[in-house]
Amino acid sequence: MDALYAADAALKDAVPAAVQRHRQAATLTWALIHKIESEILSEVASTGEHSARMLGMLRASPAMGYPNDDRPVSFEGHDVVPTVFGAIYAEWNRHVALGD
């Protein structure tokens, strides 16, 4: 379990910088959240500190049926929110609340 917690912490640590790189977008869309997730996973994987299996457990599984289009992100109707998506969404909305 320690490996999973460490991978989760590494992903969450990478979220603020990744979100900041995309702040010029007015809206967090499904396509953008997938793009940010991919960037974060690649960045954390490149350190070699976390196994692909651990990172895969924290990402959005295609089986969850999340869209990948230009509609704004809404988790309404979804029973499970992947860790990375939740962290991205929270960070994005933190910046919106601050007026960034």
Buried (B, 14 or more C-beta within 10 A) or exposed (E): EEEBEEBBEBBBEBBBEBBEEBEEEEEBBBBBBBBBBBBBBEBBBEEEEBEEEBBEBBBBEEEEEBEBEEEEBEEEEEEEBBBBBBBBBEBBEEBEEEEE
